Amino acid sequence: MHLNAGYRDEARTLARRFVRIFGDDEVVVSPSASCVGAVRDLYPALAEDDPSFRDEVESLASRVLELSEFLVRRLDITDVGAAFPHRVAYHPTCHSLRVLRVGDSPIQLLRGVRELELVDLPRADECCGFGGTFAVKNHETSVAILTDKVRALLDSGAEVCTATDSSCLLHIGGALSRQRSGVRTVHLAEILATAAG
C-alpha cells in the first residue's frame, strides 16, 4: 500500500523487514495475489540501488507464492477435500490475472470442491475498480467499473463471488451489500477450508 501511494522510502523499510523475517524460509504462501505481486514485481525496484539487498530480494521473490499457485503448480493438488454447497462465480483479480498470471489454478481448485457449482462470470477478466488507492483517488471511475462488475455477478446467478484478493472482495462485497443483493463474497482460501458437513 505504501508503494502504491508513493511512499517509496517507507515501502523499502517494509520490504527490508519482510526479507529479514521470511528470507530463510523455503516457501512463503499468501492468500493475496496483490501482496505476492508486490513482492515479486515491485520489491526488486526498491532494492535496485543496494546490491546485497537486491540479491536477497531476488532470492526470496521466487519463493513467494499465491495460495492457488502453491497448491496447483508446486504441489500438484487440485482437491483439498473441501465441500461448499453454493453457486460460485470466480473473479480473477487484476494481480492474479495480469501480474502473477496464475491462470486457471483457482478454477482447478474450485472444480475440486464438492457440491460447489461453478458459474460463468460474464466479462470475468474485467477489473472490479478497486486498485488500491485508485478507488479513493478516482472514486467516480472506480464506482463505474464496480457497477459493471456487480451487474455481471448478478447476471451470473451466483450466490457467492470468490477471488484471491481480499481487497477486491471487500470492494465488490460492499456494493453487493448496499444493493441488498443477497450475494456475498468469500475468499478462495475460506472455500477451500470448508469441510463437508
Backbone as ProteinMPNN parsed JSONL, in Angstrom:
{"seq_chain_A": "MHLNAGYRDEARTLARRFVRIFGDDEVVVSPSASCVGAVRDLYPALAEDDPSFRDEVESLASRVLELSEFLVRRLDITDVGAAFPHRVAYHPTCHSLRVLRVGDSPIQLLRGVRELELVDLPRADECCGFGGTFAVKNHETSVAILTDKVRALLDSGAEVCTATDSSCLLHIGGALSRQRSGVRTVHLAEILATAAG", "coords_chain_A": {"N_chain_A": [[0.826, -1.194, 0.0], [1.989, 1.216, 0.745], [3.867, 1.71, -1.281], [2.168, 1.839, -3.474], [0.879, 4.184, -2.869], [2.866, 6.009, -3.175], [4.86, 6.267, -1.254], [7.805, 5.623, -1.188], [10.218, 5.294, 0.363], [9.239, 4.426, 2.846], [8.028, 2.086, 1.982], [10.286, 0.654, 1.179], [11.506, 0.241, 3.653], [9.621, -1.496, 4.802], [9.849, -3.598, 2.985], [12.475, -4.465, 3.479], [12.111, -5.408, 6.073], [10.314, -7.514, 5.589], [11.933, -9.222, 4.046], [13.911, -9.782, 5.954], [12.408, -11.192, 7.869], [11.287, -13.394, 6.422], [13.292, -14.373, 4.775], [14.857, -16.744, 5.058], [13.097, -18.814, 4.758], [11.721, -21.738, 3.211], [9.517, -21.593, 1.504], [7.057, -19.082, 0.998], [3.738, -18.612, 1.498], [0.902, -16.929, 0.419], [-2.445, -15.699, 0.79], [-3.054, -13.675, -0.944], [-3.035, -12.29, -3.996], [-2.277, -9.728, -4.797], [-0.45, -8.923, -2.823], [1.597, -10.846, -3.112], [2.262, -10.24, -5.719], [3.331, -7.677, -5.331], [5.681, -8.257, -3.893], [7.091, -9.897, -5.719], [7.091, -8.389, -8.096], [7.434, -5.636, -7.548], [9.194, -5.235, -5.351], [11.884, -5.767, -6.271], [12.559, -3.371, -7.627], [12.693, -1.608, -5.516], [15.026, -2.35, -4.381], [17.064, -1.858, -6.109], [19.277, -0.107, -5.928], [20.953, -1.139, -4.034], [23.104, -3.591, -3.879], [23.431, -5.964, -2.214], [20.976, -6.151, -0.874], [19.342, -6.316, -3.1], [20.066, -8.852, -4.087], [19.109, -10.455, -2.003], [16.353, -9.931, -2.162], [15.778, -10.894, -4.752], [16.373, -13.601, -4.404], [14.454, -14.375, -2.49], [11.998, -13.606, -3.677], [11.24, -15.425, -5.701], [10.381, -17.511, -4.2], [8.059, -16.789, -3.017], [4.723, -17.328, -3.054], [1.396, -17.253, -4.345], [-1.573, -18.633, -2.903], [-3.163, -20.452, -4.573], [-1.378, -20.919, -6.669], [0.678, -22.191, -5.282], [-0.604, -24.555, -4.331], [-1.6, -25.812, -6.736], [0.383, -25.555, -8.793], [2.881, -25.986, -7.53], [2.525, -28.096, -5.641], [0.889, -29.799, -7.029], [-1.828, -30.242, -6.442], [-5.29, -30.398, -6.635], [-7.58, -30.991, -5.357], [-8.644, -30.466, -2.236], [-10.254, -31.631, -0.431], [-12.474, -30.181, 0.278], [-15.848, -28.966, 0.791], [-18.564, -27.15, -0.439], [-21.581, -26.07, -0.656], [-22.75, -24.245, -2.823], [-23.643, -21.839, -5.4], [-21.129, -20.524, -7.245], [-19.233, -17.779, -8.413], [-16.202, -16.975, -9.953], [-13.98, -14.334, -9.604], [-11.359, -13.246, -11.375], [-8.773, -11.548, -10.134], [-7.051, -8.46, -10.913], [-4.309, -8.537, -10.23], [-3.866, -11.303, -9.905], [-4.432, -12.183, -12.439], [-3.035, -10.522, -14.323], [-0.515, -9.808, -13.268], [0.649, -11.93, -11.668], [-0.18, -14.051, -13.205], [-1.66, -16.474, -12.648], [-3.289, -18.118, -14.012], [-5.516, -20.779, -14.613], [-5.427, -21.9, -12.099], [-6.899, -21.207, -9.646], [-9.486, -21.86, -10.566], [-9.236, -24.597, -11.107], [-8.941, -25.536, -8.502], [-11.422, -24.786, -7.423], [-13.119, -26.392, -8.95], [-12.554, -28.808, -7.817], [-13.915, -28.798, -5.444], [-16.371, -30.25, -3.532], [-19.883, -30.331, -4.117], [-19.969, -27.702, -4.953], [-21.137, -25.402, -7.281], [-19.835, -24.128, -10.045], [-20.206, -21.136, -11.666], [-20.319, -19.32, -14.747], [-18.793, -16.157, -15.022], [-19.779, -13.325, -16.53], [-17.68, -11.356, -18.647], [-15.407, -11.768, -17.053], [-12.68, -11.158, -16.868], [-12.471, -8.454, -16.509], [-11.605, -5.585, -14.569], [-12.435, -4.904, -11.095], [-12.447, -2.389, -10.148], [-11.191, -1.57, -7.824], [-8.202, -1.427, -7.125], [-6.264, -0.566, -5.137], [-5.196, 2.508, -4.012], [-6.463, 3.677, -6.121], [-9.263, 3.484, -6.047], [-9.888, 5.418, -4.214], [-8.651, 7.782, -5.098], [-9.762, 8.054, -7.617], [-12.608, 8.001, -7.494], [-15.201, 8.154, -8.813], [-14.764, 6.881, -11.288], [-13.934, 4.4, -10.356], [-16.297, 3.489, -9.096], [-17.969, 3.306, -11.33], [-16.732, 1.23, -12.766], [-16.953, -0.795, -10.878], [-19.748, -1.021, -10.752], [-20.339, -2.226, -13.21], [-19.075, -4.702, -12.787], [-20.546, -5.759, -10.632], [-23.073, -5.934, -11.805], [-22.549, -7.921, -13.722], [-21.981, -10.033, -11.998], [-24.466, -10.391, -10.711], [-25.983, -11.085, -12.94], [-24.921, -13.561, -13.444], [-26.076, -15.354, -11.72], [-24.931, -16.283, -9.436], [-24.489, -17.215, -5.989], [-22.407, -16.633, -4.456], [-19.429, -14.757, -4.65], [-16.089, -15.3, -5.415], [-12.533, -14.82, -4.977], [-8.962, -14.169, -5.232], [-8.01, -12.086, -3.785], [-8.485, -10.171, -0.976], [-8.983, -7.435, -0.892], [-10.277, -6.782, -3.315], [-12.545, -8.347, -2.959], [-13.654, -7.092, -0.742], [-14.333, -4.618, -1.831], [-16.161, -5.356, -3.898], [-17.986, -6.796, -2.339], [-18.971, -4.798, -0.643], [-20.492, -3.237, -2.4], [-22.378, -5.131, -3.231], [-23.662, -5.625, -0.81], [-24.72, -3.085, -0.183], [-26.642, -2.951, -2.139], [-28.33, -4.831, -1.24], [-28.332, -7.412, -2.288], [-28.151, -10.091, -1.662], [-26.148, -11.696, -2.521], [-22.967, -12.825, -1.613], [-19.494, -12.301, -0.676], [-16.674, -14.444, -0.616], [-13.512, -15.443, 0.281], [-11.236, -17.373, -1.697], [-9.529, -19.052, -0.167], [-11.071, -19.454, 2.117], [-13.214, -20.935, 1.124], [-11.845, -23.238, 0.339], [-11.123, -24.153, 2.808], [-13.417, -25.114, 3.922], [-15.013, -27.767, 5.237], [-16.726, -30.869, 4.486], [-20.056, -31.212, 5.724]], "CA_chain_A": [[0.0, 0.0, 0.0], [2.871, 2.387, 0.799], [4.427, 1.944, -2.613], [1.038, 2.232, -4.311], [0.538, 5.563, -2.523], [4.002, 6.871, -3.456], [5.773, 6.353, -0.117], [8.844, 4.673, -1.575], [11.137, 5.018, 1.478], [8.521, 3.594, 3.822], [7.858, 0.772, 1.351], [11.593, -0.017, 1.232], [11.671, -0.208, 5.041], [8.778, -2.68, 4.967], [10.425, -4.674, 2.171], [13.629, -4.986, 4.232], [11.563, -6.179, 7.194], [9.76, -8.737, 5.014], [13.067, -10.081, 3.678], [14.549, -10.214, 7.197], [11.565, -12.185, 8.541], [10.997, -14.582, 5.613], [14.398, -14.668, 3.878], [15.395, -18.103, 5.175], [12.039, -19.811, 4.614], [11.722, -22.491, 1.955], [8.457, -21.024, 0.684], [6.124, -18.203, 1.699], [2.46, -18.717, 0.795], [-0.004, -15.849, 0.796], [-3.756, -15.742, 0.154], [-3.267, -12.392, -1.596], [-2.292, -12.128, -5.249], [-1.68, -8.389, -4.87], [0.729, -8.886, -1.956], [2.638, -11.632, -3.773], [2.672, -9.442, -6.865], [4.193, -6.593, -4.855], [6.986, -8.815, -3.557], [7.787, -10.397, -6.909], [7.15, -7.435, -9.197], [7.804, -4.283, -7.137], [10.321, -5.204, -4.416], [13.192, -5.623, -6.934], [12.82, -1.956, -7.923], [13.049, -0.949, -4.256], [16.358, -2.8, -3.978], [17.985, -1.735, -7.241], [20.494, 0.656, -5.628], [21.677, -1.811, -2.952], [23.359, -4.934, -4.438], [23.185, -7.091, -1.294], [19.529, -6.227, -0.67], [18.789, -6.783, -4.367], [20.262, -10.301, -4.137], [18.191, -11.053, -1.026], [15.0, -9.822, -2.718], [15.678, -11.822, -5.884], [16.359, -14.963, -3.869], [13.181, -14.631, -1.813], [10.825, -13.35, -4.526], [10.833, -16.638, -6.423], [9.818, -18.458, -3.223], [6.807, -16.229, -2.5], [3.682, -17.831, -3.943], [-0.026, -17.113, -4.019], [-2.087, -19.919, -2.444], [-3.546, -21.379, -5.65], [-0.125, -21.277, -7.342], [1.375, -23.153, -4.435], [-1.307, -25.839, -4.324], [-1.745, -26.431, -8.059], [1.621, -25.62, -9.579], [4.019, -26.503, -6.761], [2.209, -29.385, -5.018], [0.048, -30.579, -7.945], [-3.053, -30.582, -5.712], [-6.481, -29.663, -7.07], [-8.685, -31.377, -4.473], [-8.192, -30.384, -0.847], [-11.265, -32.267, 0.406], [-13.464, -29.191, 0.705], [-17.228, -29.021, 0.313], [-19.165, -25.814, -0.329], [-22.799, -26.247, -1.46], [-23.249, -22.961, -3.299], [-23.327, -21.418, -6.772], [-19.989, -19.627, -7.041], [-18.57, -17.136, -9.551], [-14.815, -16.615, -9.649], [-13.486, -13.068, -10.155], [-9.898, -13.233, -11.445], [-8.318, -10.192, -9.826], [-6.04, -7.935, -11.839], [-2.982, -9.034, -9.861], [-3.754, -12.736, -10.196], [-4.556, -12.363, -13.884], [-2.084, -9.78, -15.144], [0.814, -9.715, -12.666], [1.143, -13.271, -11.34], [-0.597, -14.993, -14.253], [-1.936, -17.771, -12.022], [-4.045, -18.926, -14.968], [-6.734, -21.418, -14.117], [-5.187, -22.581, -10.817], [-8.046, -21.082, -8.751], [-10.614, -22.594, -11.149], [-8.992, -26.025, -10.87], [-9.241, -25.801, -7.094], [-12.876, -24.686, -7.233], [-13.73, -27.588, -9.558], [-12.324, -29.928, -6.914], [-14.716, -28.641, -4.219], [-17.631, -30.985, -3.597], [-21.16, -29.62, -4.025], [-19.855, -26.34, -5.456], [-21.493, -25.213, -8.685], [-19.079, -23.004, -10.585], [-20.959, -20.482, -12.744], [-19.535, -18.381, -15.549], [-18.936, -14.745, -14.724], [-19.61, -12.539, -17.763], [-16.564, -10.401, -18.658], [-14.673, -12.059, -15.817], [-11.336, -10.586, -16.846], [-12.506, -7.008, -16.289], [-11.282, -5.103, -13.23], [-13.565, -4.564, -10.222], [-12.379, -0.96, -9.868], [-10.561, -1.224, -6.547], [-6.874, -0.918, -7.466], [-5.568, 0.127, -4.055], [-5.596, 3.908, -3.837], [-7.257, 4.102, -7.283], [-10.666, 3.61, -5.636], [-10.018, 6.656, -3.452], [-8.243, 8.915, -5.93], [-10.609, 8.108, -8.817], [-13.82, 7.397, -6.957], [-16.292, 8.019, -9.792], [-14.373, 5.842, -12.245], [-13.952, 3.141, -9.607], [-17.701, 3.093, -8.913], [-18.499, 2.898, -12.64], [-16.167, -0.102, -13.05], [-17.577, -1.698, -9.902], [-21.142, -1.223, -11.152], [-20.325, -3.237, -14.273], [-18.704, -5.999, -12.198], [-21.68, -6.228, -9.833], [-24.113, -6.327, -12.76], [-22.136, -9.217, -14.278], [-22.155, -11.036, -10.934], [-25.897, -10.643, -10.538], [-26.427, -11.79, -14.145], [-24.397, -14.929, -13.421], [-26.899, -16.196, -10.86], [-24.119, -16.788, -8.329], [-24.794, -16.879, -4.598], [-21.138, -16.252, -3.842], [-18.316, -14.342, -5.508], [-14.807, -15.584, -4.781], [-11.35, -14.276, -5.629], [-7.721, -14.404, -4.496], [-7.613, -10.843, -3.12], [-9.495, -9.66, -0.048], [-9.316, -6.042, -1.206], [-11.307, -6.808, -4.362], [-13.765, -8.894, -2.363], [-14.204, -6.036, 0.112], [-14.92, -3.628, -2.74], [-17.339, -5.977, -4.521], [-18.922, -7.135, -1.268], [-19.622, -3.577, -0.18], [-21.537, -2.871, -3.373], [-23.445, -6.152, -3.159], [-24.373, -5.414, 0.451], [-25.506, -1.846, -0.299], [-27.787, -3.242, -3.006], [-29.107, -5.893, -0.578], [-28.472, -8.395, -3.365], [-28.159, -11.464, -1.162], [-24.912, -12.33, -2.968], [-21.89, -12.475, -0.685], [-18.142, -12.592, -1.122], [-15.928, -15.376, 0.23], [-12.178, -15.661, -0.27], [-10.937, -18.734, -2.145], [-8.964, -19.821, 0.943], [-12.172, -19.839, 3.018], [-13.939, -22.027, 0.462], [-11.003, -24.438, 0.398], [-11.038, -24.595, 4.208], [-14.731, -25.562, 4.354], [-15.099, -29.233, 5.186], [-18.071, -31.437, 4.338], [-20.804, -31.315, 6.971]], "C_chain_A": [[0.872, 1.26, 0.0], [3.414, 2.726, -0.581], [3.345, 2.43, -3.567], [0.674, 3.695, -4.092], [1.705, 6.527, -2.724], [4.994, 7.04, -2.324], [6.888, 5.32, -0.279], [9.792, 4.314, -0.422], [10.486, 4.125, 2.525], [8.307, 2.186, 3.264], [9.162, -0.018, 1.392], [11.854, -0.547, 2.645], [10.857, -1.479, 5.291], [9.307, -3.868, 4.168], [11.62, -5.287, 2.886], [13.157, -5.848, 5.399], [11.03, -7.525, 6.704], [10.882, -9.722, 4.679], [13.757, -10.612, 4.932], [13.743, -11.332, 7.869], [11.463, -13.482, 7.748], [12.159, -15.061, 4.738], [14.931, -16.084, 3.92], [14.35, -19.189, 4.962], [12.083, -20.456, 3.236], [10.694, -21.939, 0.983], [7.579, -20.151, 1.578], [4.845, -18.209, 0.872], [1.524, -17.65, 1.338], [-1.352, -16.03, 0.099], [-4.075, -14.451, -0.594], [-2.394, -12.273, -2.835], [-1.629, -10.757, -5.32], [-0.442, -8.295, -3.988], [1.886, -9.667, -2.572], [3.163, -10.863, -4.982], [3.596, -8.308, -6.467], [5.597, -7.113, -4.565], [7.752, -9.201, -4.819], [8.008, -9.332, -7.975], [7.698, -6.066, -8.787], [9.009, -4.217, -6.194], [11.675, -5.103, -5.13], [13.539, -4.166, -7.257], [13.214, -1.187, -6.662], [14.481, -1.261, -3.845], [17.428, -2.538, -5.035], [19.281, -0.986, -6.925], [21.324, 0.054, -4.494], [21.908, -3.264, -3.372], [23.073, -6.089, -3.481], [21.687, -7.26, -1.027], [18.854, -6.749, -1.935], [18.923, -8.313, -4.482], [19.307, -11.017, -3.184], [16.755, -11.049, -1.556], [14.815, -10.821, -3.854], [15.599, -13.266, -5.411], [15.01, -15.307, -3.253], [11.984, -14.538, -2.751], [10.336, -14.602, -5.246], [10.204, -17.685, -5.505], [8.536, -17.944, -2.576], [5.715, -16.561, -3.509], [2.291, -17.503, -3.422], [-0.565, -18.527, -3.742], [-2.427, -20.893, -3.573], [-2.334, -21.811, -6.468], [0.589, -22.383, -6.583], [0.71, -24.523, -4.507], [-1.265, -26.53, -5.683], [-0.403, -26.606, -8.762], [2.792, -26.242, -8.825], [3.738, -27.896, -6.212], [1.377, -30.302, -5.9], [-1.213, -31.102, -7.249], [-4.195, -29.74, -6.26], [-7.705, -30.011, -6.222], [-8.158, -31.403, -3.047], [-9.212, -30.987, 0.116], [-12.349, -31.328, 0.899], [-14.841, -29.491, 0.124], [-17.869, -27.667, 0.572], [-20.404, -25.8, -1.217], [-23.438, -24.933, -1.914], [-22.898, -22.756, -4.772], [-22.287, -20.298, -6.651], [-19.485, -19.084, -8.373], [-17.174, -16.73, -9.1], [-14.454, -15.323, -10.37], [-11.959, -13.135, -10.179], [-9.395, -11.808, -11.254], [-7.221, -9.754, -10.793], [-4.648, -8.472, -11.515], [-2.829, -10.526, -10.147], [-3.703, -12.99, -11.698], [-3.385, -11.76, -14.654], [-0.671, -9.704, -14.58], [1.385, -11.113, -12.414], [0.864, -14.295, -12.431], [-0.81, -16.401, -13.676], [-2.771, -18.669, -12.924], [-5.292, -19.51, -14.337], [-6.519, -22.165, -12.802], [-6.359, -22.424, -9.847], [-9.273, -21.867, -9.256], [-10.444, -24.093, -10.925], [-9.323, -26.403, -9.436], [-10.75, -25.757, -6.833], [-13.593, -25.901, -7.829], [-13.545, -28.829, -8.686], [-13.133, -29.858, -5.628], [-16.062, -29.322, -4.402], [-18.826, -30.052, -3.398], [-21.113, -28.177, -4.516], [-20.24, -26.323, -6.931], [-20.797, -23.951, -9.17], [-19.839, -22.417, -11.768], [-20.044, -19.511, -13.479], [-19.844, -16.948, -15.134], [-18.736, -13.976, -16.028], [-18.493, -11.513, -17.612], [-15.706, -10.529, -17.395], [-13.335, -11.347, -15.738], [-11.309, -9.069, -16.664], [-12.297, -6.685, -14.811], [-12.553, -4.835, -12.42], [-13.549, -3.085, -9.844], [-11.681, -0.585, -8.578], [-9.183, -0.618, -6.752], [-6.161, -0.145, -6.385], [-6.08, 1.546, -3.89], [-6.402, 4.442, -5.026], [-8.708, 4.357, -6.885], [-10.917, 4.897, -4.855], [-9.737, 7.86, -4.348], [-9.147, 9.116, -7.148], [-11.961, 7.477, -8.506], [-14.902, 7.156, -8.019], [-15.989, 6.914, -10.807], [-14.42, 4.475, -11.586], [-15.377, 2.617, -9.447], [-18.314, 2.633, -10.235], [-18.002, 1.496, -13.014], [-16.817, -1.137, -12.145], [-19.024, -2.012, -10.281], [-21.243, -2.278, -12.249], [-20.018, -4.624, -13.714], [-19.87, -6.582, -11.416], [-22.83, -6.674, -10.745], [-23.798, -7.708, -13.351], [-22.318, -10.324, -13.25], [-23.624, -11.391, -10.745], [-26.462, -11.398, -11.744], [-25.988, -13.254, -14.146], [-25.275, -15.889, -12.621], [-26.142, -16.777, -9.676], [-24.692, -16.366, -6.981], [-23.582, -16.265, -3.926], [-20.168, -15.817, -4.936], [-17.037, -14.655, -4.74], [-13.679, -15.014, -5.615], [-10.138, -14.597, -4.761], [-7.219, -13.149, -3.785], [-8.754, -10.316, -2.259], [-9.908, -8.23, -0.376], [-10.403, -5.973, -2.277], [-12.629, -7.315, -3.793], [-14.434, -7.883, -1.439], [-14.942, -5.005, -0.734], [-16.224, -4.159, -3.35], [-18.407, -6.255, -3.47], [-19.659, -5.931, -0.725], [-20.753, -3.169, -1.104], [-22.7, -3.853, -3.329], [-24.297, -5.961, -1.908], [-25.257, -4.164, 0.382], [-26.744, -2.051, -1.16], [-28.716, -4.297, -2.396], [-29.383, -7.03, -1.572], [-28.622, -9.826, -2.867], [-26.937, -12.255, -1.612], [-23.8, -11.885, -2.022], [-20.535, -12.815, -1.287], [-17.45, -13.494, -0.101], [-14.582, -15.619, -0.443], [-11.992, -17.13, -0.65], [-10.409, -19.6, -1.004], [-10.058, -20.295, 1.903], [-12.973, -20.985, 2.423], [-13.142, -23.321, 0.58], [-10.884, -24.995, 1.819], [-12.36, -25.131, 4.741], [-14.849, -27.065, 4.154], [-16.552, -29.683, 4.996], [-18.733, -31.533, 5.695], [-20.591, -30.116, 7.828]], "O_chain_A": [[0.544, 2.248, -0.657], [3.417, 3.886, -0.994], [3.58, 3.329, -4.375], [0.215, 4.37, -5.013], [1.567, 7.725, -2.477], [5.891, 7.878, -2.418], [6.91, 4.29, 0.395], [10.132, 3.143, -0.251], [11.104, 3.187, 3.027], [8.397, 1.205, 4.002], [9.146, -1.228, 1.616], [12.364, -1.655, 2.81], [11.344, -2.422, 5.915], [9.225, -5.011, 4.619], [11.766, -6.509, 2.9], [13.739, -6.897, 5.677], [11.268, -8.556, 7.333], [10.789, -10.91, 4.991], [14.149, -11.778, 4.968], [14.314, -12.299, 8.374], [11.541, -14.564, 8.33], [12.021, -16.058, 4.03], [15.416, -16.583, 2.905], [14.685, -20.374, 4.984], [12.428, -19.822, 2.238], [10.958, -21.826, -0.214], [7.385, -20.444, 2.758], [4.857, -17.857, -0.307], [1.372, -17.487, 2.549], [-1.402, -16.465, -1.052], [-5.243, -14.162, -0.852], [-1.171, -12.168, -2.74], [-0.525, -10.637, -5.852], [0.53, -7.645, -4.373], [3.027, -9.205, -2.555], [4.367, -10.84, -5.236], [4.547, -8.005, -7.187], [6.587, -6.487, -4.946], [8.928, -8.865, -4.963], [9.013, -9.37, -8.685], [8.356, -5.403, -9.589], [9.766, -3.248, -6.232], [12.555, -4.402, -4.631], [14.703, -3.777, -7.165], [13.979, -0.225, -6.732], [15.081, -0.529, -3.058], [18.575, -2.954, -4.871], [20.29, -1.21, -7.593], [22.291, 0.667, -4.042], [21.004, -4.089, -3.238], [22.521, -7.105, -3.905], [21.189, -8.384, -0.962], [17.907, -7.532, -1.859], [17.991, -8.984, -4.925], [18.761, -12.067, -3.522], [16.032, -12.036, -1.418], [13.801, -11.517, -3.909], [14.839, -14.063, -5.962], [14.483, -16.399, -3.467], [11.044, -15.324, -2.625], [9.13, -14.805, -5.38], [9.572, -18.632, -5.975], [7.987, -18.593, -1.686], [5.768, -16.137, -4.664], [2.049, -17.48, -2.215], [-0.058, -19.503, -4.295], [-2.011, -22.051, -3.527], [-2.271, -22.956, -6.916], [1.041, -23.371, -7.161], [1.381, -25.534, -4.719], [-0.929, -27.711, -5.766], [-0.096, -27.686, -9.266], [3.607, -26.947, -9.42], [4.589, -28.782, -6.294], [1.178, -31.468, -5.559], [-1.612, -32.251, -7.44], [-4.089, -28.516, -6.343], [-8.755, -29.383, -6.365], [-7.336, -32.247, -2.689], [-9.062, -30.874, 1.333], [-13.068, -31.652, 1.844], [-14.975, -30.175, -0.892], [-17.738, -27.103, 1.658], [-20.293, -25.543, -2.415], [-24.518, -24.558, -1.456], [-21.997, -23.396, -5.314], [-22.54, -19.263, -6.034], [-19.33, -19.83, -9.34], [-16.991, -16.207, -8.0], [-14.598, -15.22, -11.588], [-11.324, -13.086, -9.125], [-9.578, -10.959, -12.127], [-6.552, -10.583, -11.41], [-3.892, -8.823, -12.421], [-1.766, -10.963, -10.586], [-3.016, -13.899, -12.164], [-2.811, -12.407, -15.531], [0.283, -9.551, -15.342], [2.473, -11.44, -12.889], [1.583, -15.285, -12.565], [-0.226, -17.377, -14.145], [-2.943, -19.852, -12.632], [-6.027, -18.829, -13.623], [-7.354, -22.988, -12.427], [-6.788, -23.42, -9.266], [-10.003, -22.462, -8.464], [-11.406, -24.782, -10.589], [-9.91, -27.454, -9.18], [-11.285, -26.596, -6.108], [-14.574, -26.379, -7.261], [-14.301, -29.793, -8.808], [-13.048, -30.765, -4.8], [-16.805, -29.0, -5.329], [-18.773, -29.108, -2.609], [-22.137, -27.494, -4.494], [-19.741, -27.119, -7.726], [-21.133, -22.843, -8.753], [-20.089, -23.108, -12.756], [-19.113, -18.954, -12.897], [-20.999, -16.578, -14.924], [-17.634, -13.975, -16.577], [-18.372, -10.873, -16.568], [-15.337, -9.538, -16.766], [-12.899, -10.969, -14.65], [-10.236, -8.466, -16.663], [-12.75, -7.412, -13.927], [-13.615, -4.572, -12.985], [-14.521, -2.577, -9.284], [-11.583, 0.599, -8.256], [-9.009, 0.587, -6.572], [-5.504, 0.852, -6.685], [-7.27, 1.759, -3.654], [-6.963, 5.535, -4.95], [-9.315, 5.331, -7.332], [-12.038, 5.407, -4.838], [-10.491, 8.832, -4.353], [-9.276, 10.233, -7.648], [-12.394, 6.54, -9.176], [-15.452, 6.058, -8.102], [-16.862, 6.112, -11.139], [-14.889, 3.506, -12.182], [-15.628, 1.428, -9.645], [-19.091, 1.678, -10.26], [-18.769, 0.676, -13.52], [-17.186, -2.223, -12.592], [-19.469, -3.151, -10.142], [-22.134, -3.127, -12.217], [-20.632, -5.61, -14.124], [-20.154, -7.775, -11.526], [-23.481, -7.683, -10.476], [-24.682, -8.557, -13.462], [-22.755, -11.425, -13.586], [-23.974, -12.566, -10.634], [-27.328, -12.258, -11.583], [-26.624, -14.091, -14.786], [-25.22, -17.101, -12.826], [-26.649, -17.662, -8.987], [-25.298, -15.303, -6.851], [-23.693, -15.494, -2.973], [-20.095, -16.426, -6.003], [-16.912, -14.32, -3.562], [-13.841, -14.756, -6.808], [-10.261, -15.211, -3.701], [-6.115, -13.15, -3.239], [-9.849, -10.048, -2.754], [-11.06, -7.853, -0.161], [-11.345, -5.189, -2.156], [-13.695, -6.784, -4.103], [-15.662, -7.831, -1.367], [-16.042, -4.576, -0.388], [-17.255, -3.488, -3.316], [-19.587, -5.982, -3.686], [-20.838, -6.022, -0.382], [-21.837, -2.802, -0.652], [-23.864, -3.454, -3.383], [-25.517, -6.121, -1.952], [-26.402, -4.182, 0.832], [-27.772, -1.407, -0.945], [-29.759, -4.617, -2.966], [-30.501, -7.533, -1.677], [-29.16, -10.678, -3.574], [-26.711, -13.368, -1.136], [-23.706, -10.708, -1.674], [-20.447, -13.529, -2.286], [-17.616, -13.332, 1.108], [-14.534, -15.965, -1.624], [-12.532, -18.02, 0.006], [-10.799, -20.761, -0.883], [-9.984, -21.402, 2.438], [-13.367, -21.905, 3.139], [-13.7, -24.374, 0.886], [-10.578, -26.173, 2.004], [-12.427, -25.562, 5.892], [-14.79, -27.562, 3.029], [-17.485, -28.947, 5.316], [-18.097, -31.88, 6.69], [-21.147, -30.034, 8.923]]}, "name": "protein", "num_of_chains": 1, "seq": "MHLNAGYRDEARTLARRFVRIFGDDEVVVSPSASCVGAVRDLYPALAEDDPSFRDEVESLASRVLELSEFLVRRLDITDVGAAFPHRVAYHPTCHSLRVLRVGDSPIQLLRGVRELELVDLPRADECCGFGGTFAVKNHETSVAILTDKVRALLDSGAEVCTATDSSCLLHIGGALSRQRSGVRTVHLAEILATAAG"}
